[in-house]
Amino acid sequence: MADKLFVIGIGGTGMRCLESFVHLCAIGMFDNQEINVLTLDTDATNGNLERVRKLMALYSDIKSGTTKDGGTPNNNTFFSAKLNLYGFNTDYNSTSRSTYRNISRLTEGESSKQNKLLSDLFLDTNSVQEFNLAHGYRAQTHLGSHLMYHGIIEAARNLSAGGDVSSAERDLDEFIQKISKAGEEARVFIFGSVFGGTGASSIPVIPTAHSDAMKVRSQGKSPLDDTKVKFGSTLLTEYFSFKKPDQAEMSTKADSVIADSSFFPLNSQAALQFYQGDPTVQNVYKRLYHVGWPLESKSMDKNSSNKTITGGATQKNPCHFVELVCACAAFDFFNADDLKAEGKAEYLYRTGEFENGAFNFKASDLVGNQKNIDERLIDKLGAFLSLAHITLTKKEAGFGNKGFAGLRNQLEQNNIDSYSTVTDKELDQLDEYMRLFGYYFDSSNNFQSGWIYQIRESLQPGNFIFANAAFSKSVKELKGLDVGKLYEDENYHWEKGGVFGDTYQTFIKSLTKLSLDDSAHLVNHTKEKFIAHLHDGIMASQSNR
Amino acid sequence: MNNYILLPVVGVGMLLIAALISNMIKFEAGANPKDPKKRKGIFWLLFLLNPGVTYAVGILTSPASGIAKTKHMESLPIGLVIGVVVYLLVGFVISKVMKTSKLGHWF
């Protein structure tokens, strides 16, 4: 029986890795899978969290039929995996929970003196114990691990006690119960950095926290053995930087600690030493993937801001290639046939070609080449990018028009009217997803990069699978773009349609010729069939090469 | 050649020209492509031109004089009608049989 799949995204970096993972699901890399996804953060208003939750909600709406159930797993099509969404964030919003000092009630109870002495020993009295936790753990992982564990156990206790239970606590409970039920058949992959705050704090404690939370929920008889569940994670070292905080910014107690990205390399080094040597981590995790970026870290500062962004809605950093690498690590973990059920963690890494100061990545650098899986990534990612340009560029959804409605109309004009019942609202959601994946021009006519454009920008002057022309931001160049010639390697280009035609002609011809095999795609409702039809149209065009 | 054979052949020829031009018209990009209307327009334009062209072919292939010319001219209107009907009928059948192709835009 196939393992049950679980993904946990923690902190800002974890959310962006999750974003890449969702896009891998959208391109069809996780055919016929049902994946439970938990977002775990301290900062409920974080911009990256909001962005990925919006993306996942959109994905789920696209998959859903008449009811908002997130649809069903499909085979060999876009949006083929079903995602079940869960979200939990530790609550540091009220004054009584805003700092370590407040939340731990150090001055209360019989052991207050010892508690204070112990806290003062590990946590700096005037800064670490006093800063505002609402924006995360600010690279204070010794505090963060303690508080994240506490947050999860507190939620379990609250659930067991009944009473005022939040929806986030119910989400966490359902997620952990599902892992517990799957037991040895559970594969849990965790996204987060090892150099920052929330992710770095949480990765070491999550398996144990989940196990202990189940112990609380089952009143001491924990059915969740964290050494039996297959946990995997990335050990993602520093790849971005931001403005160094000045003394003025750190003058208040709430901001007495602000993460300083100049320490990220040091944090990474210390974290890697920990992950290499810690016996708990080695026993609980089955695989740990080293992911790093050896070039100069990219600055995330926005030009307009003079303040160091500690979190909140404004922390909406662009995506980076290493996050796609992390998503591919999850793909590897979920598809590994040789995953050991017992024993110590395996540490894995891959490398890419680096020449003339730039990376030139191949698909096999990300997913390996067993069973031609690299070719599958090339085909699927290329197919989805082609669909993005067909809808955004050719059908002008990137310029505010209706791309998928245009494609449906095109099919109707060719007397294929099976998809007439797909509503404009549903087609608008597909357009919106494509804008988040590709690009769009905003109301002021400014170009806004979507996920794949951001990934590409982070890699420059390096290269990955596609030609530069596929990422043009010029209206003139976009209008002349050939949607079947996006690859760097011309062997992957589609055959053009006729003597004077371009590959868009090939696509429309393929689209109108084919008849959809519903059972092969495991599709149920009309929208899924429409998406599968578009998928097959592109795949048929790809096969003409 | 007998007008009853020649003129329907001319109709079929016109239809082939309509098919060729229709296939040469590219699928347009944009949210509301106009290419299906263009193909339909070509079909009906050639339908309108069909009697004139057929008539001209009939005149050009007419014998110089005598009974043969009289017979030829007598059969010309009927052949012309057959040619036009053949264009319309075969065009309709092709359009319906190949309804998801570019020729499907004719009807």
HADDOCK unambig.tbl for C-alpha pairs under 7 A between the chains (distance, minus, plus):
assign (segid A and resid 394 and name CA) (segid B and resid 29 and name CA) 4.95 0.50 0.50
assign (segid A and resid 394 and name CA) (segid B and resid 30 and name CA) 5.63 0.50 0.50
assign (segid A and resid 395 and name CA) (segid B and resid 29 and name CA) 5.77 0.50 0.50
assign (segid A and resid 395 and name CA) (segid B and resid 30 and name CA) 4.33 0.50 0.50
assign (segid A and resid 395 and name CA) (segid B and resid 31 and name CA) 4.91 0.50 0.50
assign (segid A and resid 396 and name CA) (segid B and resid 30 and name CA) 5.95 0.50 0.50
assign (segid A and resid 396 and name CA) (segid B and resid 31 and name CA) 6.52 0.50 0.50
assign (segid A and resid 401 and name CA) (segid B and resid 31 and name CA) 6.63 0.50 0.50
assign (segid A and resid 402 and name CA) (segid B and resid 31 and name CA) 6.21 0.50 0.50
assign (segid A and resid 403 and name CA) (segid B and resid 31 and name CA) 6.34 0.50 0.50
assign (segid A and resid 406 and name CA) (segid B and resid 31 and name CA) 4.63 0.50 0.50
assign (segid A and resid 406 and name CA) (segid B and resid 32 and name CA) 6.37 0.50 0.50
assign (segid A and resid 414 and name CA) (segid B and resid 99 and name CA) 6.68 0.50 0.50
assign (segid A and resid 414 and name CA) (segid B and resid 100 and name CA) 4.62 0.50 0.50
assign (segid A and resid 414 and name CA) (segid B and resid 101 and name CA) 6.49 0.50 0.50
assign (segid A and resid 414 and name CA) (segid B and resid 104 and name CA) 6.61 0.50 0.50
assign (segid A and resid 414 and name CA) (segid B and resid 105 and name CA) 6.88 0.50 0.50
assign (segid A and resid 415 and name CA) (segid B and resid 99 and name CA) 6.22 0.50 0.50
assign (segid A and resid 415 and name CA) (segid B and resid 100 and name CA) 5.57 0.50 0.50
assign (segid A and resid 416 and name CA) (segid B and resid 100 and name CA) 6.79 0.50 0.50
assign (segid A and resid 501 and name CA) (segid B and resid 26 and name CA) 6.88 0.50 0.50
assign (segid A and resid 505 and name CA) (segid B and resid 26 and name CA) 6.87 0.50 0.50
assign (segid A and resid 505 and name CA) (segid B and resid 27 and name CA) 6.10 0.50 0.50
assign (segid A and resid 512 and name CA) (segid B and resid 100 and name CA) 5.70 0.50 0.50
assign (segid A and resid 512 and name CA) (segid B and resid 101 and name CA) 6.85 0.50 0.50
assign (segid A and resid 513 and name CA) (segid B and resid 100 and name CA) 6.75 0.50 0.50
